[in-house]
Amino acid sequence: MNFYNLTRMPKISIPFLVSAFILALLSVSCRTAKEIVYFQDLETDSLQVSAQNFTPIFKVDDFLSIVITAEDQESARIYNLPTASSSNQGYTIGNPALYGYLVNARGEISLPILGILNVAGKNRMDVESEIKTMLTGHLKNPTVHIQILNFKVTVLGDVKSPGTFKIPNERITLLEAIGLAGDLKMSGKRENIKVIRDSSGVKMEYSINLTKKDVFRSPAYYLQQNDVVYVQPNAAARSEGAFWRTSGAIFISISSLVITTISIITK
């Protein structure tokens, strides 16, 4: 090896080499960032989607609060479930969280005085209307309010905080559920989010691409009670992460050795 020629080489600044190395890493990061952006085909004013009049469909194992009121509140009491009351009056309809109606395997509930009512496969307005009809001749101007007490969704997979989340207002979108789970990890597969739904005992699966604006028109955009959202890991991203973890130390060690050698030779 001709060391004379090496000593004639122009001196290379170590800060320059370090800067070049950092820029190389940033270029890789930028390419990765392009793969994780949501709604890539969404223009500022191109999407006008009307909010759906979403109302949940009652299912087996739903736990329902049903509160019946009327002009004569005393007359309405016997049509409501008894709940604990500190006044020893025996009934209070202001505490629906203590008691409720569990939808049985046949999709039915049993109402005081009124009897058996099938609710599975029906929405809130339908059931409220049916109960009002059953109360005809019993109460004057009755009102019925129904709420699902155990409305929950589960988010699993490659998210930051997986878990099961209770939804008190019975209305949640896929994006809101992902937000509750802390968003997807960098390695989460945004192109194929799975929503698993139980529909009358039949498991249905929806695939949603978060990089496309079509997500807003998906039948799974609004989640139903007991839906499960699953985020698959991106194999390419995980492989890339493994590569950097296993080879990063070696690469940095070799780079340090080369920089040190050049520094000594060019002094």
KAQUI-V168311 format. One record per helix or strand of 3 or more residues. SS is the DSSP state (@ for helix, = for strand). FROM is the first residue (numbers start at 1). TO is the last residue. If there is no record, write none. Layout:
[[SS FROM TO] [SS FROM TO]]
//
This chain:
[[@ 3 7] [@ 14 33] [= 63 69] [@ 73 79] [= 108 111] [= 115 118] [@ 124 134] [= 143 148] [= 152 157] [= 163 166] [@ 174 180] [= 193 199] [= 202 208] [@ 213 217] [= 228 231] [@ 235 265]]
//
